Amino acid sequence: MRRTYLLLIFATLFLNMCAQGNQNNTTQIKPNIMEYNALTPDEERVILHKGTERPFTGEYLNNREAGTYLCKRCNAPLYRSVDKFESDCGWPSFDDEIEGAVKRVRDADGRRTEIICNNCGAHLGHVFLGEGFTEKQTRHCVNSISMKFLPAKQDGQATGYFASGCFWGTEYFFMKASGVKQTNVGFMGGHVNNPTYEQVCQKNTGHLETTEVIFDPEKTSYEEMVKLFFETHDFTQTDGQGPDIGPQYRSCIFYVDESQKAIAEKYFDILRGKGYRVATMLKPATTFWKAEDYHQQYYEHKGSTPYCHKYTKIF
């Protein structure tokens, strides 16, 4: 009986020790959870399941603008436009990557080398060596759908992207603002390449009517642009703007870098401190698709004023 009692005590102590060991192990392997951008089914097929977009169909195949290519999933910078070259292979080609941005992984069959985002593991494409296209003897063959493009800032100007309902009214106030050099209206934030106005109006492309504002940072600032954005529409409305109801009319600031994001967040906090319930979204800028010519500077050509936008002093 004494022997049985001792065995029970030993077993209890052993189980407690095992349980403590399991708790420690659980703490050590707790995953580092990162927030990633939402992906469309087509983007998931390529980025998560290592698919390939059809050749000669990618958004950035013929893009010659200066700027930086970012990971579609996590916004990490991947490639610079100066390293992009024409290879006629059907996909964007780069002979170099931003240092530390891309990881190479040998395919299971050993025939090719996959390239993935070193930050989040998103599938980008494959890398090929010794083909003779450039002096670097390297070709990163990348799916356009795995990336998004951030245009470079040009000397003497900066760019902001604002959605606040019908882009006719949004542009009307920005084009009259001091320091603004140019405005364009178009679409941003969707999953259809080069959408038409009619497609966006069908409310299934994911785009928002957006105004591109190009301004002189020596004469004004992004902060002034953000203040004007909030003072010219109802940023508390969740389903559109004024009588224009639909997802394409929602309020959103698309930021091009972390400094713009920080300024936008600053004014979100200021407005909430004033008691406003801010419905405006804050998203990283993606491709800006310019709308048809008849939409540009609409009210100036028509000789009238907006019906769903007005200026209200707040700051």
Sequence and secondary structure as in RCSB ss.txt:
>XXXX:A:sequence
MRRTYLLLIFATLFLNMCAQGNQNNTTQIKPNIMEYNALTPDEERVILHKGTERPFTGEYLNNREAGTYLCKRCN
APLYRSVDKFESDCGWPSFDDEIEGAVKRVRDADGRRTEIICNNCGAHLGHVFLGEGFTEKQTRHCVNSISMKFL
PAKQDGQATGYFASGCFWGTEYFFMKASGVKQTNVGFMGGHVNNPTYEQVCQKNTGHLETTEVIFDPEKTSYEEM
VKLFFETHDFTQTDGQGPDIGPQYRSCIFYVDESQKAIAEKYFDILRGKGYRVATMLKPATTFWKAEDYHQQYYE
HKGSTPYCHKYTKIF
>XXXX:A:secstr
 HHHHHHHHHHHHHHHHHHHHHHHHHHHT           HHHHHHHTT     TT  TTTT   SEEEEETTT 
 EEEEGGGEE   SSS EES   TTSEEEEE TTSS EEEEETTT  EEEEEEES  SSTT EEEEE GGGEEEE
E   TT EEEEEEESSHHHHHHHHTTSTTEEEEEEEEES SSSS  HHHHHTT S  EEEEEEEE TTT  HHHH
HHHHHHTS TT SSEETTEESGGG EEEEESSHHHHHHHHHHHHHHHHTT     EEEE    EE  GGGTTHHH
HHT   SS       
